[in-house]
Amino acid sequence: MKIKITQGSVSEGDAQEYHLVQNHLIDPSKNIDRVIQYAEQRYLMTLLVSGARSSKYTAPGFTPKGGDSVTTKIKEIPQGEMISQNAWSYKIMGRIQKASEILGTAVVGNITVATTTKGSTFKLYLKDNYMTPGMNCVFPNGKHARVMARPTGATGKYLYSFESFPGETFSWDDWVGTQIGRKTVFGGYTSFGERSRRGYGNFHYPDRYIQHTTKQRKSISLSGDVNANEVIWYEVNESKGFVYEAEAQMRAQFLLEDEYKNWWAVSTMRDAYGNLLSRPSMQDEYGQDIVAGDGWVQQVKGANDMETSGSHGDATWDDMADMIKALKKRKNTISGNTWVVVTGSDGMAIAHAIAASRYSASNPLVQIVDQSKMVGGAEPYVGYNFKTLNIAGEQITFVENPMQDDEEKFPARLSDGTLRMSKTFYFMDLETNPGNGRGNVEIRARGRAGVNRNIVYLWKNGMTGEGKPEDPVDAKEFHMLKETLLAVFNTKSCGILTPPATA
């Protein structure tokens, strides 16, 4: 449903009755502030975690009623999962099977040679006792050997006895030495005799991640009644209200800062190695701890980092395919997965070029909207720009983030003069877990004493003007506070594709 937005003025008598923030503060249960939320621009991360996957659902000035927009989905952090005033401990996606590390550079003791009817026996040190008796383990070269008995030893070094299959004599160089880096063995399946008494299992406690909320603030002072004739009226469902233009501008600044925080914020609660600190690394001018959490980039960095291979830092079809092939291996579903890829205008142009170069295939790879005479093709909506491409058996939806084209925020340039950030691609797994209804990326707000801190307002009247005076200063004060965090539950299904440092 469309919200009618007009600029105008307000009389002193109407100021008390129609000011949206003041009316929201009188009765927050009526959610009057939602009119502001949908009338003004919501920024990209908020729209993505709320389910927007098309331009038409991202335009400001529409309410969700009638399907013209998406409902903002920012949940409260469950109180029982808060481990301090500012920290949320939550489960992240892990494995229910894992490999064990092989220690040393050779077998322990002697190896018996395999025959045509019997395998060889050998012993190895493993770092843990995860492999159970009866487990048939696969080695780096694809050969198998069964764990024949319980291991002996202590934490950090366990001695295992293995037996291979007929005709396969164990060789360290052939079975283990071919693996570059960490040497591992993986338990594939178990096998037991007819009168075996029991099997063995390992229970996996899910990995947990601790993320911290970030407290943000913004304030403005409107002196006297100078702003009375600078207001914006919002009208919907035959009801109307206004906000001061200065107030709306401050809110836009505040939400832009929040958008940046959701993408690129850096935690004050971890050291240079990523370990949790007992106290934040920063304190304010009053000596109070400054607690802040990581944004999406800091949480995902290191999981799947790749560099573009085209000239001048351009991404190629193969770059996109390589990233998708890496990410899908970290998903629970084999195919039919979708990723949202966020980039700048240069990155979107590259995506267009990639799609155009592949369009000669028998099956179209791009979803085409109706043609028009508009420059750049048909884009009927004024929201964010979304375009979809099928690649490597999966689907990716590109969305253009204007913030990545801000040369004042991101001044680094490539050899061709384009902005590095504009050619950076963020691969986001935003799918919902059907088991718990939780999106892979969510914005959560701290809730306490019945107050959802997604955005909290305080309007303070000065000594003159409409309303009851609350301060001797001849000015109105408007304050906003947010305390939220962004959580990525499976970082390994997300990735970052950036131009190389030498591009």
Secondary structure, 3 states (H helix, E strand, C coil): CECEEEEECCCHHHHHHHEHHHHHHHCHHHCCHHHHHHHCCCCHHHHHHCCCCCHHHCCCCECCCCCCCCCCCCEECCHHHECCCCEEEEECCCCCCCEEEEECCCCCCCCCCCCCCCCCEEEEEECCCCCCCCEEEECCCCCEEEECCCCEEECCEEEEEEEECCCCCCCHHHHCCCCCCCCEEEEEEECCCCCCCCCCCCCCCCCEEEEECEEEEEEEEEECCCCCCCEEEEEECCEEEEEEHHHHHHHHHHHHHHHHHHHHCCCCCECCCCCECCCCCCECCCCCECCCCCCHHHHHCCCCEEECCCHHHCCCHHHHHHHHHHHHCCCCCCCCCEEEEEECHHHHHHHHHHHHHHCCCCCCCECCCCCCCCCCCCCCCCCCCEEEEEECCEEEEEEECHHHHCCCCCCCECCCCCECHHHCEEEECCCEECCCCEECEEEEECEECCEECCCEEEEECCCCCCCCCCCCCCEEEEEEEEEEEEEECCHHHCEEEECCCCC
